[in-house]
Amino acid sequence: MRAGDARIVLTGASGGLGRAFAAALVDAGASVMLVGRSPARLSEQARQLSRRAGDAEDRVRWHAADLDRRVDAERLCAAAVDWKANVLVLGAGVPSFGRFDGLEADAVAATLRTNLVSPILLTQLMLPHLRQQPRAQIICIGSALGSIGLPGFSVYSAGKFGLHGFAESLRRELADTPVRVQYLGPRSTRTSFNNAAVERYNAATGTAMDEPNVVAAALLRLLAEERAERFVGFPERLAVRLNAIVPAWLDGSFAKHRRSVPDALLESGAPRSGRDSGAISSS
């Protein structure tokens, strides 16, 4: 879809990647409804983007919602339908990092709710409207960790593997409809989504990190090309392919990663898992 024809509901819009996504989409001519938990952050972001657009068109809206709450998701859906949205970008997410046996049960459940269950349920609410459009797209913002499981990211990967599987299955289910379902898998990105413990882990394991604008450019290409999925960065793209074919071959490649997972994140003041009103999935 051409950006100028897109009316995009963007969840997680006030996070590090979300802000880059919103700016790139508006610059490309798209209309964007920013979605996040903080009205103050969203209203200021919308004001800046409207000024950035430099025209009289009302191309930027915002809607505050906690998508883990059913009533908020229903209200967002109603607003999106009234606004005549034709693209849903599922970008809201929260991080989870640390040894599995140190993760708190409530935090595990909350992570999976935000990163997997809530996007699926919002899609279900939006789908009847999207199917009525001449052309529509659902873009799931996942992660390379939705195809490659790394030590330290067990719960985060569980959610992203689930989101990847959801996108693949729904894409095939809707193949004879006007709705295209897509998946974008960034690698680690330089935003506050990755705390100091993750950055130390990346440095110790030689994991590359992209700037948010690199991932935003990939999103624009995915929107325009309507291809099924796109992964960002090399060698991650190659690792995704190899892991899909012969995953056990790569098991021995992650000894350094295993040794680099901290034993007790709480001792360093880093959360084991949690919620961020503006977070975007970008591990």
Buried (B, 14 or more C-beta within 10 A) or exposed (E): BEBEBBBBBBBBBBBBBBBBBBBBBBBBBBBBBBBBBBEEBBEEBBEBBBEEBEEEEEBBBBBBBBBBEEEBBBBBBEBBBEBEBBBBBBBBBBBBBBBEEEBBEEBBEBBBBBBBBBBBBBBEBBBEBBEEBEBBBBBBBBBBBBBBBBBBBBBBBBBBBBBBEBBBEBBEEBEEEBBBBBBBBBBBBBBEBBBEBBBBBBEEBEBEBBEBBBBBBBBBEBBEEEEBBBBBBEEBBEBBEBBEEEEEEEEEEBEEBEEBBBEEBEEEEBBBBBBBBBBBBBB
